[in-house]
């Protein structure tokens, strides 16, 4: 493995770590509060284009990373649509700023 591949692998692990809290919260709490479906849909479109690019240039690290981005985005959008309008106890409580109004 080259240093470039090691760095790419480490970055891919960070991508996975970044998605896990969001996906975990959606699954455990069935709460989609504050998640923008249009934003994640755009992110998925960008990931799909990057994935095609990565395949065309035969870059394995980016193929894996963009596959993960596309898959995680798809999971998030699907769960958000499934749990749309549902709030967990944390998000159902009014924030201090909202209580003062």
N, C-alpha and C positions, 0 to 999 in steps of 0.2 A: 504494500500500500504506500502511496505517495503522501507527502505532507498535505497536499491539496485535498486528497480523498479523506484523510483523517479529519481535517478541518470541516469539510463538507458533511462528514458523518456526525461530527459534534454539533454542527448547526442543525442538522436534521433532528437530532435528539432534543435540541432546544425547541424546535418547532412542535414536536410531539408534546413536550412538557408544557408548552404554552397553551395548547388546545385542551389538555386533560382537565384542568379545573372547570372550564366552561362546559364541556361535554358531561363531566361528572355531575355538575350542578343540575343540568337539564335532565339527566336520567334520574338522579336521586330525588330532586325536589319537584320535578315536572313544572318548572318555572322558567318562562322565557322573557322575563322582565328585562327591559333595556337592551335587548339584542335586535339589531336591525337586519331583517331578512334581505332587503335590497342591498345593503352593504356586503353581506356575506355572499349573496348571489353574484355581485360584481367580482368579489374576491375569487369565487369559484371560476368565473369566466376567465379571469387573468391567469389563474392556476392552470386551466385547461390549455390556454395558449402557450404558457411557459412549458407545460408538459410536452406539447407537440414539438416545440423548439428543442427541448432537451433530447427527445427521441431522434429528431432529425440530425442533431450534432453528435449523437451517441454519447451523451454524458450521463453515466449511471447514477451519480450522486444527485443530480438535478431531476432525473426521472423519478427516483425514490422520493425526494423532497416534495416535488410537485404532485406526485400521486397521493402522498400523505395530506398535503394541503387540500387537494380536491376532495379526497375522502372525508376528511374532518369537516370541511365546509358543508359537504352534502349531509353529513350526520347532523350538524348544527341546524341547517335550514329545515331539514325534515322534522327534527324534534321541536323546533320553534313553531312550525306550522301545526304540529300535533298538540302542543301545549299552549297555543296562542290564547292570551287572556287569562291564563292561570298564574297565580302568584304564590310563592312560598311565604311562610310567616315573616321572614326577614324583609322581603320586598313588599309585603302587604301592610307593614307598619308605616305610618306616615313619618317622613324624615323630620328632624327638628325644624328645618326651614319651612316645611309645609304646615307644621303645627302652629307656627307663629302668625300665619295669615288670617 
